[in-house]
């Protein structure tokens, strides 16, 4: 069973990381201020994985369901003329 955003947020950090690893579907990557930020889909919400570029360590999981937080990824999509 997939969790809702609220259920995911109620998990401990370790439980979030395990759930994220088991159920996340990779969508995109962007770079920002020393971090590789990877976007994943987890059923009814999205989650960003923030990885430190210098130490290659997971530093943050940021779950959300807001369309505005997807805008940085929309800028990465380039569709050829149809």
N, C-alpha and C positions, 0 to 999 in steps of 0.2 A: 504494500500500500504506500502510495506517495504521500508525503506530508504537505500540509498547507504552509504558507509563509509564517504564520503565527506559531505553528507547531515547531517548525525549524528553528525559529528564534528562541523558543523555550529550551532547546537542547543546550548542553554544555558545549564549549568550543571543540573538545575532542569528539563528541557525538556528531556535531555539525560536520567536522572534517571527514569522519567516516561515512556519513550519509551522503555528503557531497561527492566523495570518491566513488561510491557505489551506484549513485543514481544520476549524476550530472551528465548532460550531453553537451560536449564542447561546441561553441558557435563561432567565436571570434577572439582576436587578440589586438590589443592596442598598447602603446608605450606611453608612459607618463612619468616625469620627475623621478627617475631611478627605479621604477617598477614596471614589470611586465604584468598587464592586467588581462586576464583571460575571462571571457564571458561564457557561462554555462546556463543551460535551461534545466530546471528541475520540476517539470510538470506544470504547476500553476504559478510559478515565479521564476525569476532569474537570480543568478548569484555570480558575483565577481570574485575571482581569486587573485589577490595582490601578492606578487612574488618579487622580493628584493633582487634587483639585477646584480648587485655586487656580491651578495652572499648566497644567492639562489635558494632563499628560504621563503616559505609561505609566511606572510605577515598578517594577512587579513582575509576573511571571507565576508563579503558584503551582499546580503540577500536583499532583493527588492522586487516590486511588481509595478513600478512606475514607468510609463512609456518615456518620460523625459530623461530618465537615466540611461535609456538606450540610444539617445541621440549621438553620443560620441562614436558609437559603432556604425550608425547610419552614414556618417561622414566617410567611413572606410569602404563603403560599397560603391562600386562604379559599374553601371550597366551600359553596355554598348548601345548605340542607336538602333532602334528597331525599324 
